[in-house]
Amino acid sequence: GPAGYAEGTEAGVVTVALRCKTILGKSPAWDEDMGRLHFVDVEGRKVFSFQPETGECQEIHMPEEKIGCVVPYQKQRLLVASASCIQQIDMS
């Protein structure tokens, strides 16, 4: 196996955490406060917010234009950057 991974150990086992349909998934950002992984589908114009503990994945459609990235901002809020602006999403 790859360097740093012993054969047959848990560290070397890869499992699927989330199956979702994206055209071009990018910009994963872990939000420690919310316990969620946020990421974008650039071409699909969507923001995803995945909670590994429950398996729930929230999908937010952003139809105006392609989304470049997402970052946790303040408690329960995200900043989303597109070609023309930065938008704030309230997740509460």
Residue pairs with C-beta under 8 A, 6 or more apart in sequence:
1 7
1 12
2 12
5 11
5 12
6 12
17 50
17 52
18 50
18 52
18 55
18 57
20 48
20 50
20 57
20 59
21 44
22 41
22 44
22 46
22 48
23 41
23 42
23 43
23 44
24 41
24 42
24 43
24 44
25 39
25 40
25 41
25 42
25 48
26 39
26 40
26 41
26 42
26 68
26 69
27 38
27 39
27 40
27 68
27 69
27 70
28 37
28 38
28 39
29 37
29 38
29 39
29 69
29 70
29 71
29 72
30 36
30 37
30 38
30 72
31 37
31 38
31 49
31 72
31 78
32 72
33 72
33 75
33 76
34 49
34 51
34 72
34 76
34 91
35 51
35 52
35 53
36 49
36 50
36 51
37 49
37 50
37 52
38 47
38 48
38 49
38 50
38 70
38 71
38 72
38 78
39 47
39 48
39 50
39 70
40 46
40 47
40 48
40 67
40 68
40 69
40 70
40 80
41 47
41 48
41 67
42 66
42 67
42 68
43 66
45 61
45 62
45 63
45 64
45 65
45 66
45 67
46 59
46 60
46 61
46 62
46 67
47 59
47 60
47 62
47 67
47 70
47 78
47 80
47 89
48 57
48 58
48 59
48 60
49 57
49 58
49 60
49 78
49 91
50 56
50 57
50 58
51 57
58 91
60 89
62 80
62 82
62 87
64 82
65 82
65 83
65 84
66 82
66 83
67 80
67 81
67 82
68 81
68 82
68 83
69 80
69 81
70 78
70 79
70 80
70 81
71 78
71 79
72 78
73 79
73 88
76 90
76 91
76 92
77 88
77 89
77 90
77 91
78 88
78 89
78 91
79 86
79 87
79 88
79 89
80 86
80 87
80 88
80 89
